[in-house]
Amino acid sequence: MMKDVEEMKRFIKKNNYLLIYPNQQIELFGNLRSLGEAISIDSSTISKKLSRGENYFYPKGGEYIFYIKKLS
C-alpha cells in the first residue's frame, strides 16, 4: 500500500497510461507500445489521437470502445 504522495508520484510516473476496457476492467501501462499491443491499435495512432485530446478508441474492424488517458 502506498502511504505518501511521493510514492504515488513514482508509481504514476512509471505507469503513464490508464486503459479502460469495454468490460470496464482498468489497467495501467508504462508505455504506448505495450498498451497498443494489448488492444490491437498501433501506438503511433494512440499517440497522435491523445495529442489531439481524443481519448476514445476503436480498433480497426472492432466494435468495442476503449478509453485511454495519459496520467502524466
HELIX and SHEET records of a PDB file:
HELIX    1   1 VAL A    5  LYS A   14  1                                  10    
HELIX    2   2 LEU A   32  ILE A   39  1                                   8    
HELIX    3   3 SER A   43  SER A   51  1                                   9    
SHEET    1   A 4 ILE A  26  PHE A  29  0                                        
SHEET    2   A 4 TYR A  17  ILE A  20 -1                                        
SHEET    3   A 4 PHE A  66  LYS A  70 -1                                        
SHEET    4   A 4 TYR A  56  PHE A  57 -1                                        
END                                                                             
